[in-house]
Amino acid sequence: MLAVVGGGISGIAAALELLEKGISPDELMLVEAQDSMGGKIRSIEMAGKRVEAGPDAFLTRTTAPADLATRVGLGDELVRPRSFSAAIWARGKQYPSPEGIMLGVPVSVGQFVRTSAVLSPLGRLRALLDVVLPKTPLAGDATISHLVRSRFGREVDEVLVDPMVGGINAGSTTVLGLRAVAPQLLEAYKNSGARSLARSLVAVVPPRPQPGARTIPFASFATGLDTLVRASEEYLAARGVRILKGARAETISNGRGGLTLQLAGSGRKRGERIALAGVILAIPAPSAAALLSEAARSASAKLERIDYADVAMTVMRYPKSAFAEPLRGSGLLVPRRFGHLVTAVTFASRKWEHLDLPDSELLRVSAGRFGDRRFAHMDDTTLQREIAAELTELMDLRQGPAEATTWRWQGALPQYRPFHMELVASIRGDLAETGAVELCGAAYDGVGVPACIASGTEAAKRLASRLTG
Ligand SMILES: Cc1cc2nc3c(=O)[nH]c(=O)nc-3n(C[C@H](O)[C@H](O)[C@H](O)COP(=O)(O)OP(=O)(O)OC[C@H]3O[C@@H](n4cnc5c(N)ncnc54)[C@H](O)[C@@H]3O)c2cc1C
């Protein structure tokens, strides 16, 4: 028997690929601790619409999500956002994102300085020093802040790069590593003879899209991103894969008889013990660490070093009359330096045509990031009240929300520190000695949905080739 532990998108992709590689469905099981599949992918109902409490879109630069959709029988259901430009809140009001940037980092310094009203005059002047300061030495890897601050100063990092790049990971650029999170910056700077980071980036900036070209490289499903999860689950079940929901994997032991998976349970209802020929762990690093604490101590200890940020996603419906001016763009980023609970707002009903409502707007409001768990000490009512009060200030609202729902993600997003990839390689190296145990998912090879699908697919390929080769 082969087991995939974790029914998030990584585990789903792994199970699908094992079938593709010829593993018999009778020999395959998928074990998920929750009562439903999908992990962080969670679409919830509001005002008759399916709104996302987890990811709300995936990048379409790779075909991994579309390929998976096709494999499970989904066709043309993909929809694209109609807007993808977030404003930035700073010093009492919203500013448009400056021009001439990549990942929040200036590429064209002249264009950037002319359009960066979001920065203070001193912050703009400091950014100009990038072109004259001596080259920043980088040994192997460093935090994103280390490079950005040395070139453009603290304000560019805190007001632009941290909300844009750190925001994707609910992290902080003072913690996140260049190589794993922003490899474009590191590679471009290392490979360039220029001391200026902006000049180094010019060579790698994607070409300007042709006018009229599809410029928004994101997609989702009008029926909710969990459409992909439901279709995959049906596909696996229809082929006879054993899907165990509400079943938490507790330990993996590696004795003389080979690998054994113990499911949770207590007393006389002791969980099932399953002998395995191989297993793919598609679960967050702390869960994997606990599961492997007996069978692979060294890997388990290393897995514990991967930190996570917690996030609360509050979906709110506001009457249109609450807005002094019609909403424009796809959202608002709120830099950490101003001390708000709210980290970002997606204008869901502006961003997605299928979420249009005649009299209301739907907002997705994020709170919480690495190092800021204030929301965790508030119950839902208090959190929603605090958020509504902040939105009144941030967005100049005239009324409170008509309804709100909060979804809490403990262990929402892993934090890739410098040398993360070396850590992951070392964990996988330890596991290679243990036998047929593979790791995949957001903790290792990228946090975005496409990266998770690729990670699950690759883990399945490795396991299948180990078992058959
Ligand atoms: C709020 C939020 C917004 C995001 N926005 C985006 C976005 O817009 N675009 C994007 O591309 N990505 C986004 N992401 C990231 C992306 O959604 C996740 O990284 C990805 O979905 C993780 O998938 P996964 O399968 O690796 O892990 P998970 O989804 O965490 O799945 C792991 C599964 O394993 C199960 N599990 C854990 N332990 C055990 C155990 N012992 N036994 C059995 N089962 C277990 C869990 O219950 C869970 O279902 C967002 C994430 C969050 C939290």
The ligand as an SDF file (V2000), in Angstrom:
LIG
                    3D

 53 58  0  0  0  0  0  0  0  0999 V2000
   -4.9060   33.0590    3.5640 C   0  0  0  0  0  0  0  0  0  0  0  0
   -4.0790   32.4590    2.4590 C   0  0  0  0  0  0  0  0  0  0  0  0
   -4.0780   33.0590    1.2050 C   0  0  0  0  0  0  0  0  0  0  0  0
   -3.3220   32.5000    0.1740 C   0  0  0  0  0  0  0  0  0  0  0  0
   -3.3690   33.0780   -1.0550 N   0  0  0  0  0  0  0  0  0  0  0  0
   -2.7860   32.4620   -2.1050 C   0  0  0  0  0  0  0  0  0  0  0  0
   -3.0250   32.9050   -3.4290 C   0  0  0  0  0  0  0  0  0  0  0  0
   -3.7880   33.8570   -3.6650 O   0  0  0  0  0  0  0  0  0  0  0  0
   -2.4140   32.2330   -4.4460 N   0  0  0  0  0  0  0  0  0  0  0  0
   -1.6190   31.1440   -4.2310 C   0  0  0  0  0  0  0  0  0  0  0  0
   -1.1030   30.5740   -5.2000 O   0  0  0  0  0  0  0  0  0  0  0  0
   -1.3910   30.6820   -2.9770 N   0  0  0  0  0  0  0  0  0  0  0  0
   -1.9600   31.3040   -1.9090 C   0  0  0  0  0  0  0  0  0  0  0  0
   -1.7990   30.8010   -0.6500 N   0  0  0  0  0  0  0  0  0  0  0  0
   -0.8910   29.6720   -0.4420 C   0  0  0  0  0  0  0  0  0  0  0  0
   -1.5160   28.3210   -0.8160 C   0  0  0  0  0  0  0  0  0  0  0  0
   -2.9050   28.3510   -0.6440 O   0  0  0  0  0  0  0  0  0  0  0  0
   -0.9830   27.2160    0.0770 C   0  0  0  0  0  0  0  0  0  0  0  0
    0.4170   27.3060    0.2190 O   0  0  0  0  0  0  0  0  0  0  0  0
   -1.3370   25.8280   -0.4820 C   0  0  0  0  0  0  0  0  0  0  0  0
   -2.7240   25.7330   -0.7070 O   0  0  0  0  0  0  0  0  0  0  0  0
   -0.8440   24.7620    0.4820 C   0  0  0  0  0  0  0  0  0  0  0  0
   -1.1850   23.4950   -0.0190 O   0  0  0  0  0  0  0  0  0  0  0  0
   -0.5900   22.1780    0.6640 P   0  0  0  0  0  0  0  0  0  0  0  0
   -1.3340   21.0420    0.0940 O   0  0  0  0  0  0  0  0  0  0  0  0
    0.8970   22.1600    0.5460 O   0  0  0  0  0  0  0  0  0  0  0  0
   -0.8880   22.3190    2.2160 O   0  0  0  0  0  0  0  0  0  0  0  0
   -2.2580   22.4570    2.9850 P   0  0  0  0  0  0  0  0  0  0  0  0
   -3.2710   23.1380    2.1670 O   0  0  0  0  0  0  0  0  0  0  0  0
   -1.8960   23.0160    4.3060 O   0  0  0  0  0  0  0  0  0  0  0  0
   -2.7440   20.9470    3.1410 O   0  0  0  0  0  0  0  0  0  0  0  0
   -2.1900   20.0850    4.0810 C   0  0  0  0  0  0  0  0  0  0  0  0
   -3.2820   19.1300    4.5330 C   0  0  0  0  0  0  0  0  0  0  0  0
   -2.6960   18.1690    5.4010 O   0  0  0  0  0  0  0  0  0  0  0  0
   -3.6170   17.8810    6.4320 C   0  0  0  0  0  0  0  0  0  0  0  0
   -2.8480   17.3230    7.5560 N   0  0  0  0  0  0  0  0  0  0  0  0
   -1.9410   17.9430    8.3560 C   0  0  0  0  0  0  0  0  0  0  0  0
   -1.4340   17.0860    9.2480 N   0  0  0  0  0  0  0  0  0  0  0  0
   -2.0120   15.8800    8.9890 C   0  0  0  0  0  0  0  0  0  0  0  0
   -1.8860   14.5900    9.5790 C   0  0  0  0  0  0  0  0  0  0  0  0
   -1.0510   14.3540   10.5980 N   0  0  0  0  0  0  0  0  0  0  0  0
   -2.6570   13.5660    9.0850 N   0  0  0  0  0  0  0  0  0  0  0  0
   -3.5040   13.7820    8.0300 C   0  0  0  0  0  0  0  0  0  0  0  0
   -3.6580   15.0080    7.4490 N   0  0  0  0  0  0  0  0  0  0  0  0
   -2.9230   16.0240    7.9170 C   0  0  0  0  0  0  0  0  0  0  0  0
   -4.2540   19.2150    6.7250 C   0  0  0  0  0  0  0  0  0  0  0  0
   -5.5080   19.0540    7.3780 O   0  0  0  0  0  0  0  0  0  0  0  0
   -4.3910   19.8110    5.3270 C   0  0  0  0  0  0  0  0  0  0  0  0
   -5.6320   19.5260    4.7400 O   0  0  0  0  0  0  0  0  0  0  0  0
   -2.5430   31.3390    0.4070 C   0  0  0  0  0  0  0  0  0  0  0  0
   -2.5370   30.7390    1.6680 C   0  0  0  0  0  0  0  0  0  0  0  0
   -3.3100   31.2750    2.6890 C   0  0  0  0  0  0  0  0  0  0  0  0
   -3.3200   30.6130    4.0310 C   0  0  0  0  0  0  0  0  0  0  0  0
  1  2  1  0
  2  3  1  0
  2 52  2  0
  3  4  2  0
  4  5  1  0
  4 50  1  0
  5  6  2  0
  6  7  1  0
  6 13  1  0
  7  8  2  0
  7  9  1  0
  9 10  1  0
 10 11  2  0
 10 12  1  0
 12 13  2  0
 13 14  1  0
 14 15  1  0
 14 50  1  0
 15 16  1  0
 16 17  1  0
 16 18  1  0
 18 19  1  0
 18 20  1  0
 20 21  1  0
 20 22  1  0
 22 23  1  0
 23 24  1  0
 24 25  2  0
 24 26  1  0
 24 27  1  0
 27 28  1  0
 28 29  2  0
 28 30  1  0
 28 31  1  0
 31 32  1  0
 32 33  1  0
 33 34  1  0
 33 48  1  0
 34 35  1  0
 35 36  1  0
 35 46  1  0
 36 37  1  0
 36 45  1  0
 37 38  2  0
 38 39  1  0
 39 40  1  0
 39 45  2  0
 40 41  1  0
 40 42  2  0
 42 43  1  0
 43 44  2  0
 44 45  1  0
 46 47  1  0
 46 48  1  0
 48 49  1  0
 50 51  2  0
 51 52  1  0
 52 53  1  0
M  END
$$$$
